[in-house]
């Protein structure tokens, strides 16, 4: 989708969050800053809620520092050093181990004085991928900078966090929005975009999304871009045929050619921008593979998929495990 994503264009303010309990908890955190663990299923709006909190709490956008854990644990040291968000902390430190690189970025980010107000917010996204040694380092940073830094940890699986971190954070459960709540969000966006719609079309999209707000918004945008309106007919005709066959084929092709970086980028885009969760993407990759391969090549991919499926179910980082699957399979795909 070439147009700006509606999930970004219509990022919610606190008052726009569909879940009342989340609105109430985060509104209290504006006046009384505290460390938070924001937890819930994929697509429920966790990261958007934290950005809404930071927007309400800070006068300067630089007082929100976002660190996606997958940006570290699923990348090479060279890729981390060359990332413009991190290179200022890592210039001249080419011999540093990845663990030390991560710790340095975290410590330096926490040490800077707030641009406005009394504190800044550090968002650690996809925190289910944080290894225990990094969590211990995070605990020490939280203790040292607690007067000037609010830490917000976003995760689908809070049980992966060590007890000393959980004890320092107020939990904010974010449940999947109901179909009615999703429809309210879609109405606001469609009205702003001047897209005609009817109740049946809204209901269809909300049902199609199955509680995934991001999937609902991107689905509605797809229909609006393709047809100019959102009705039962246009939604059914458009979303029924929506697929990512080209993306899935490119992932398999890149892995087969040994270009894991390319495969990882496409996997990341499907997870971050297109509403996929790890298990759904794995299923669709296997479907695409059945059209492309047979024999031992396909059988090996299925065996590896069975091994990684448990990690996806238990909430570990989707991007990391799918990339590992593709890299392992790709080394032998032509054998």
DRENVEXBA-150876 format. One record per residue (C-alpha): x, y, z; residue number from 0. Coordinates in nm, 3 decimals. Layout:
! residues N
         x         y         z   num
         X         Y         Z   NUM
...
//
This chain:
! residues 335
         x         y         z   num
     0.000     0.000     0.000     0
     0.175     0.317    -0.122     1
    -0.051     0.572     0.051     2
     0.032     0.677     0.410     3
    -0.101     0.415     0.646     4
    -0.415     0.514     0.833     5
    -0.272     0.352     1.145     6
    -0.012     0.631     1.142     7
    -0.217     0.917     0.997     8
    -0.493     0.862     1.254     9
    -0.283     0.765     1.552    10
    -0.517     0.802     1.849    11
    -0.508     1.055     2.132    12
    -0.582     0.923     2.479    13
    -0.950     1.013     2.443    14
    -0.967     0.808     2.121    15
    -0.848     0.479     2.269    16
    -1.131     0.226     2.229    17
    -1.085     0.047     2.563    18
    -1.221     0.256     2.856    19
    -1.005     0.083     3.120    20
    -0.688     0.161     2.922    21
    -0.790     0.526     2.882    22
    -0.850     0.558     3.257    23
    -0.522     0.398     3.360    24
    -0.310     0.598     3.118    25
    -0.482     0.928     3.199    26
    -0.377     0.878     3.562    27
    -0.019     0.817     3.447    28
    -0.006     1.161     3.281    29
    -0.031     1.344     3.613    30
     0.148     1.077     3.818    31
     0.426     0.936     3.596    32
     0.508     0.575     3.676    33
     0.678     0.281     3.509    34
     0.431     0.066     3.316    35
     0.402    -0.279     3.161    36
     0.149    -0.250     2.877    37
     0.041    -0.603     2.790    38
    -0.204    -0.753     2.543    39
    -0.253    -0.946     2.217    40
    -0.118    -0.839     1.875    41
    -0.309    -0.557     1.709    42
    -0.488    -0.445     2.027    43
    -0.330    -0.098     2.016    44
    -0.061    -0.126     2.284    45
     0.209     0.083     2.114    46
    -0.044     0.339     1.989    47
    -0.171     0.377     2.346    48
     0.179     0.448     2.479    49
     0.239     0.707     2.206    50
    -0.091     0.870     2.301    51
     0.023     0.879     2.664    52
     0.354     1.040     2.569    53
     0.179     1.296     2.348    54
    -0.043     1.399     2.641    55
     0.242     1.400     2.893    56
     0.518     1.581     2.700    57
     0.535     1.913     2.517    58
     0.824     1.795     2.298    59
     0.814     1.477     2.088    60
     1.182     1.415     2.167    61
     1.083     1.324     2.521    62
     0.953     0.992     2.385    63
     1.239     0.751     2.306    64
     1.124     0.434     2.126    65
     1.342     0.125     2.129    66
     1.205    -0.180     1.948    67
     1.373    -0.479     2.108    68
     1.363    -0.667     1.776    69
     1.582    -0.393     1.628    70
     1.862    -0.533     1.843    71
     1.806    -0.901     1.895    72
     1.713    -0.976     1.533    73
     1.990    -0.774     1.367    74
     2.364    -0.795     1.313    75
     2.604    -0.569     1.500    76
     2.683    -0.389     1.173    77
     2.314    -0.317     1.112    78
     2.275    -0.182     1.465    79
     2.580     0.044     1.437    80
     2.459     0.187     1.105    81
     2.105     0.255     1.226    82
     2.072     0.636     1.241    83
     1.884     0.610     1.571    84
     2.174     0.436     1.743    85
     2.491     0.538     1.558    86
     2.544     0.846     1.779    87
     2.591     0.614     2.077    88
     2.807     0.356     1.900    89
     3.048     0.555     1.680    90
     3.402     0.421     1.721    91
     3.289     0.113     1.913    92
     3.311    -0.152     1.642    93
     3.459    -0.414     1.878    94
     3.174    -0.389     2.127    95
     2.967    -0.704     2.184    96
     2.599    -0.682     2.093    97
     2.495    -0.708     2.458    98
     2.719    -0.411     2.544    99
     2.587    -0.215     2.246   100
     2.231    -0.262     2.366   101
     2.318    -0.164     2.721   102
     2.500     0.148     2.603   103
     2.208     0.268     2.391   104
     1.971     0.215     2.682   105
     2.195     0.388     2.938   106
     2.269     0.685     2.712   107
     1.901     0.726     2.619   108
     1.805     0.726     2.987   109
     2.081     0.966     3.092   110
     1.975     1.259     2.873   111
     1.781     1.532     3.049   112
     1.417     1.579     2.943   113
     1.367     1.838     2.671   114
     1.051     1.967     2.837   115
     0.902     1.905     3.178   116
     1.045     1.692     3.454   117
     1.074     1.353     3.287   118
     1.092     1.169     2.957   119
     0.944     0.834     2.848   120
     1.140     0.537     2.715   121
     0.923     0.285     2.530   122
     1.062    -0.068     2.500   123
     0.846    -0.237     2.237   124
     0.817    -0.611     2.165   125
     0.971    -0.674     2.506   126
     0.900    -1.048     2.500   127
     1.229    -1.073     2.309   128
     1.439    -0.926     2.594   129
     1.694    -1.177     2.721   130
     1.741    -1.209     3.097   131
     2.091    -1.059     3.100   132
     1.956    -0.747     2.928   133
     1.666    -0.736     3.173   134
     1.913    -0.725     3.462   135
     2.088    -0.431     3.295   136
     1.750    -0.266     3.236   137
     1.663    -0.305     3.606   138
     1.981    -0.119     3.705   139
     1.910     0.162     3.458   140
     1.552     0.191     3.588   141
     1.684     0.225     3.943   142
     1.943     0.487     3.852   143
     1.721     0.713     3.640   144
     1.384     0.674     3.809   145
     1.355     1.046     3.889   146
     1.380     1.166     3.529   147
     1.271     0.871     3.315   148
     0.946     0.680     3.286   149
     0.995     0.331     3.145   150
     0.707     0.173     2.952   151
     0.749    -0.191     2.855   152
     0.515    -0.319     2.583   153
     0.474    -0.693     2.550   154
     0.240    -0.972     2.448   155
     0.384    -1.198     2.718   156
     0.456    -1.026     3.054   157
     0.555    -1.359     3.210   158
     0.887    -1.335     3.021   159
     0.984    -1.035     3.236   160
     1.186    -1.099     3.551   161
     1.019    -1.031     3.886   162
     1.236    -0.726     3.978   163
     1.116    -0.547     3.664   164
     0.750    -0.644     3.703   165
     0.758    -0.524     4.064   166
     0.877    -0.180     3.948   167
     0.598    -0.136     3.693   168
     0.223    -0.077     3.708   169
     0.044    -0.326     3.479   170
    -0.185    -0.193     3.206   171
    -0.377    -0.480     3.043   172
    -0.492    -0.399     2.690   173
    -0.762    -0.639     2.577   174
    -0.859    -0.687     2.214   175
    -1.124    -0.427     2.125   176
    -1.479    -0.546     2.068   177
    -1.643    -0.530     1.726   178
    -1.848    -0.228     1.842   179
    -1.535    -0.046     1.960   180
    -1.361    -0.118     1.631   181
    -1.658     0.024     1.439   182
    -1.637     0.350     1.638   183
    -1.269     0.386     1.545   184
    -1.338     0.312     1.178   185
    -1.625     0.563     1.167   186
    -1.393     0.838     1.294   187
    -1.132     0.761     1.029   188
    -1.375     0.718     0.739   189
    -1.549     1.046     0.826   190
    -1.213     1.224     0.829   191
    -1.126     1.071     0.490   192
    -1.474     1.156     0.349   193
    -1.524     0.792     0.249   194
    -1.885     0.677     0.212   195
    -1.974     0.371     0.420   196
    -2.270     0.183     0.559   197
    -2.335    -0.013     0.877   198
    -2.308    -0.350     0.704   199
    -1.965    -0.263     0.566   200
    -1.839    -0.151     0.907   201
    -1.971    -0.467     1.069   202
    -1.807    -0.685     0.805   203
    -1.464    -0.523     0.854   204
    -1.491    -0.546     1.234   205
    -1.578    -0.916     1.208   206
    -1.300    -0.978     0.955   207
    -1.044    -0.826     1.193   208
    -1.128    -1.066     1.479   209
    -1.031    -0.818     1.751   210
    -0.719    -0.691     1.574   211
    -0.763    -0.314     1.548   212
    -0.463    -0.267     1.324   213
    -0.594    -0.531     1.083   214
    -0.935    -0.360     1.078   215
    -0.792    -0.016     0.999   216
    -0.563    -0.145     0.726   217
    -0.845    -0.357     0.583   218
    -1.076    -0.055     0.568   219
    -0.803     0.148     0.399   220
    -0.750    -0.124     0.139   221
    -1.120    -0.127     0.054   222
    -1.141     0.254     0.041   223
    -0.836     0.285    -0.184   224
    -0.956     0.009    -0.418   225
    -1.325     0.103    -0.444   226
    -1.376     0.452    -0.300   227
    -1.641     0.335    -0.052   228
    -1.695     0.085     0.224   229
    -2.008    -0.126     0.190   230
    -2.089    -0.492     0.242   231
    -2.033    -0.555    -0.129   232
    -1.703    -0.368    -0.164   233
    -1.562    -0.509     0.159   234
    -1.651    -0.866     0.065   235
    -1.515    -0.836    -0.288   236
    -1.194    -0.664    -0.183   237
    -1.095    -0.839     0.138   238
    -1.195    -1.179     0.009   239
    -0.914    -1.152    -0.244   240
    -0.662    -0.962    -0.035   241
    -0.344    -1.161    -0.012   242
     0.027    -1.122    -0.001   243
     0.130    -1.390    -0.249   244
     0.407    -1.176    -0.398   245
     0.547    -1.090    -0.056   246
     0.534    -1.451     0.059   247
     0.704    -1.568    -0.261   248
     0.975    -1.303    -0.219   249
     1.041    -1.417     0.139   250
     1.086    -1.778     0.027   251
     1.294    -1.677    -0.273   252
     1.523    -1.457    -0.065   253
     1.570    -1.730     0.196   254
     1.643    -1.987    -0.075   255
     1.906    -1.753    -0.222   256
     2.065    -1.701     0.119   257
     1.955    -1.337     0.143   258
     1.818    -1.353     0.497   259
     1.834    -0.973     0.539   260
     1.588    -0.926     0.254   261
     1.360    -1.198     0.384   262
     1.367    -1.045     0.733   263
     1.271    -0.702     0.604   264
     0.962    -0.839     0.429   265
     0.869    -1.047     0.732   266
     0.903    -0.737     0.949   267
     0.681    -0.530     0.719   268
     0.408    -0.794     0.716   269
     0.419    -0.816     1.096   270
     0.441    -0.443     1.163   271
     0.232    -0.287     0.886   272
    -0.007    -0.546     0.746   273
    -0.170    -0.686     1.058   274
    -0.006    -1.030     1.057   275
     0.083    -1.216     1.374   276
     0.359    -1.476     1.374   277
     0.140    -1.786     1.361   278
    -0.075    -1.655     1.075   279
     0.233    -1.559     0.876   280
     0.383    -1.904     0.932   281
     0.064    -2.070     0.804   282
     0.059    -1.852     0.491   283
     0.429    -1.911     0.427   284
     0.369    -2.285     0.435   285
     0.076    -2.247     0.195   286
     0.297    -2.049    -0.043   287
     0.574    -2.307    -0.009   288
     0.340    -2.590    -0.110   289
     0.282    -2.413    -0.441   290
     0.655    -2.364    -0.494   291
     0.828    -2.677    -0.361   292
     0.777    -3.047    -0.306   293
     0.974    -3.345    -0.183   294
     1.247    -3.312     0.078   295
     1.271    -2.933     0.040   296
     0.908    -2.888     0.144   297
     0.928    -3.161     0.409   298
     1.228    -2.993     0.573   299
     1.047    -2.661     0.589   300
     0.748    -2.828     0.756   301
     0.972    -2.996     1.012   302
     1.138    -2.667     1.098   303
     0.800    -2.495     1.112   304
     0.683    -2.748     1.369   305
     0.982    -2.663     1.585   306
     0.926    -2.286     1.569   307
     0.549    -2.301     1.615   308
     0.584    -2.360     1.990   309
     0.796    -2.044     2.025   310
     0.531    -1.842     1.842   311
     0.254    -1.980     2.067   312
     0.439    -1.902     2.389   313
     0.489    -1.538     2.293   314
     0.857    -1.514     2.208   315
     0.957    -1.270     1.934   316
     0.783    -1.358     1.606   317
     1.034    -1.185     1.381   318
     1.330    -1.353     1.545   319
     1.195    -1.706     1.519   320
     1.056    -1.674     1.167   321
     1.388    -1.533     1.050   322
     1.576    -1.819     1.218   323
     1.341    -2.067     1.049   324
     1.402    -1.914     0.705   325
     1.778    -1.894     0.754   326
     1.804    -2.257     0.866   327
     1.579    -2.384     0.589   328
     1.737    -2.166     0.321   329
     2.083    -2.313     0.374   330
     1.953    -2.650     0.255   331
     1.661    -2.550     0.029   332
     1.843    -2.646    -0.288   333
     1.972    -2.976    -0.152   334
//
